Amino acid sequence: MRHRVGGFKLQRDGSARRALLRGLTTSLIMEDRIVTTVTKAKAVRPHVERMITLAKRDTLHSRRQAASFLNSPEALKKLFEKLGPRFSERPGGYTRILRLGPRQGDGAEKALIELLGSEIKRKAEERKKRREERIKEQEEQGEAAES
C-alpha cells in the first residue's frame, strides 16, 4: 500500500524524474505556459510553486536554492525579477491546470499548465497585434483612396 507516500513516479528512476521535473519547471518559468500530460502537470506544480515562493523571499540563500534546481540563468533572472514581484501579494496558488483532451498518438490526456496572469499578457499581445493590423489596413485603404 502507498499510504502517505507523496509525489508521482512518472515511470522513471529518480534521476530521470528529477531531470524531467527540473526541465518542466524551467520551461514553465521561461514560457509562462506549457502543454504536457495531466500527470506531469500535477507533478511539476509543487516545484513551480516552491520556486515562486523562493522568489518572493528574494534573499541570497533563496536565489542559490532556486539556482540549484533551475537549468538556466535566464529562468533564474526572470523568476526573481518578474515573477517574484508579480506574485508578492498572493499567498499561493500561482498555477492553473486546464485539461485539453487526449493526445493524437497514444491517447494520453494533455493539459495546459500556466502561471496565473499569463492570460492577461497574452490578451494584451493579441490586442496590440490586432491594432497594428487595423492601422496597416487603414493606411493601405488611405493610399488606395488617394490614387
C-alpha positions in Angstrom: 0.0 0.0 0.0 1.1 3.5 -0.7 -0.3 5.2 2.4 1.2 8.7 3.0 3.6 8.4 0.1 3.6 11.6 -1.9 4.7 12.5 -5.4 4.5 10.9 -8.8 6.9 8.3 -10.1 6.1 9.0 -13.8 7.6 5.6 -14.7 11.1 6.9 -14.3 14.0 6.3 -12.0 14.9 9.0 -9.5 17.5 10.9 -11.6 15.4 10.8 -14.8 12.4 12.0 -12.8 14.3 14.9 -11.2 15.7 15.9 -14.7 12.2 15.9 -16.1 10.8 18.0 -13.4 13.7 20.4 -13.5 13.2 20.8 -17.2 9.4 21.3 -17.0 9.9 23.8 -14.2 12.4 25.8 -16.1 10.3 25.8 -19.2 7.2 26.9 -17.4 9.0 29.8 -15.8 10.5 30.9 -19.1 7.4 30.4 -21.2 4.6 31.1 -18.7 2.6 28.2 -20.1 3.4 24.7 -21.4 1.4 21.8 -22.8 2.2 18.4 -21.2 0.3 15.4 -19.8 -2.0 15.9 -16.9 0.1 13.7 -14.6 3.3 15.6 -15.4 1.5 18.9 -14.9 0.3 17.8 -11.5 3.8 16.6 -10.7 5.5 19.8 -11.7 3.0 22.2 -10.0 4.6 21.9 -6.4 8.1 22.6 -7.8 7.0 25.7 -9.7 5.0 27.0 -6.6 8.1 26.4 -4.4 10.3 28.4 -6.9 7.9 31.3 -6.9 7.8 31.3 -3.1 11.6 31.4 -3.0 11.5 34.3 -5.5 9.1 36.2 -3.2 11.6 36.0 -0.3 14.5 37.2 -2.6 17.4 36.5 -0.3 20.8 35.2 -1.4 20.0 31.9 0.1 16.7 31.6 -1.8 18.5 32.6 -5.0 21.1 29.9 -4.5 18.4 27.3 -3.7 16.5 28.2 -6.9 19.7 28.2 -9.0 20.5 24.7 -7.8 17.1 23.5 -9.2 16.6 25.5 -12.4 18.5 24.7 -15.6 19.2 28.2 -16.9 20.4 31.6 -15.5 17.8 33.3 -17.7 15.0 31.4 -15.9 16.5 32.4 -12.5 16.7 36.0 -13.6 13.1 36.1 -14.8 11.9 34.3 -11.6 13.4 36.8 -9.3 12.9 40.0 -11.3 9.4 39.4 -12.8 7.6 36.5 -11.1 8.6 37.2 -7.5 7.2 40.8 -7.6 4.2 39.8 -9.7 3.0 37.3 -7.0 4.3 39.2 -4.0 0.8 39.8 -2.6 -0.6 36.3 -3.5 -0.3 33.7 -0.7 -0.1 30.7 -3.0 -1.8 29.0 -5.9 0.3 30.5 -8.7 -0.5 28.0 -11.4 -3.6 26.7 -13.3 -4.0 23.4 -15.0 -6.5 23.1 -17.8 -7.3 19.8 -19.4 -7.1 19.7 -23.2 -8.3 16.2 -24.1 -6.5 13.1 -25.4 -3.2 13.3 -27.4 -3.5 12.1 -31.0 -0.7 9.5 -30.9 -1.2 7.5 -27.7 -4.4 8.9 -26.2 -2.7 10.4 -23.1 -4.7 13.2 -21.6 -3.0 16.5 -22.3 -3.1 19.6 -20.1 -2.0 23.2 -20.3 -0.3 24.4 -17.1 0.2 28.1 -16.9 1.1 30.8 -14.4 -1.8 33.0 -13.4 -1.7 36.3 -15.1 -0.2 35.0 -18.3 -3.6 35.2 -20.0 -3.6 38.9 -19.4 -0.2 39.2 -21.0 -1.4 37.0 -23.9 -4.6 39.0 -24.4 -2.6 42.3 -24.4 -0.2 41.0 -27.1 -3.2 39.8 -29.2 -4.8 43.3 -28.8 -1.6 45.0 -29.8 -1.3 42.7 -32.9 -4.9 43.4 -34.0 -4.4 47.1 -33.5 -1.3 47.1 -35.7 -3.1 45.1 -38.4 -6.0 47.6 -38.3 -3.6 50.6 -38.6 -1.9 48.9 -41.5 -5.2 48.2 -43.3 -6.3 51.8 -42.8 -3.0 53.1 -44.3 -3.4 50.8 -47.3 -7.0 52.0 -47.8 -5.9 55.6 -47.5 -3.2 55.1 -50.1 -5.7 53.4 -52.4 -8.2 56.3 -52.0 -5.5 58.8 -52.8 -4.6 57.1 -56.1 
